[in-house]
Amino acid sequence: MKANELRIGNVLEEFTEEGWERTVIDWQDLRWIAERNSSFNNYYRPIRITEELLLECGFEKYPTGSWCKDLNDSGLYLAIDVRHGNGLWLNIDQEGVENSVKLKHITYLHELQNLFFAITGRELEFKTDV
């Protein structure tokens, strides 16, 4: 991982005495990765997106197999398909006509957090504590 891929509030796994545990990145972590990238990557790793993780982030599984999250109760939602390489779409449903914009292929939770924030201006919330 590189400093420009992360922002404060991203969730990664940190190696502790108990093993790998989830942690939230703060400004000190960003400074560390900017100054000593290889050292940072020995102790932190990204979290791969799974169906369980999407459920924890408030996504719902649709009959198509995609996982979707309503963004603003007005027909705008984010869709991701973990079966097909985590393709990410922004879907807009206007008066029953759905349009999709392919955004990006993503693999990790911090990438999903960053895209969600860029689109909504809000943090991606978790149903459980990190």
Secondary structure by P-SEA (a helix, b strand, c coil): cccccccccbbbbbbccccbbbbbbcaaaaaaaaccaaaaaacbbbbcccaaaaaaaccccccccbbbbbccccccbbbbbcccccccccccccccbbbbbbccccccaaaaaaaaaaaccccccccccc
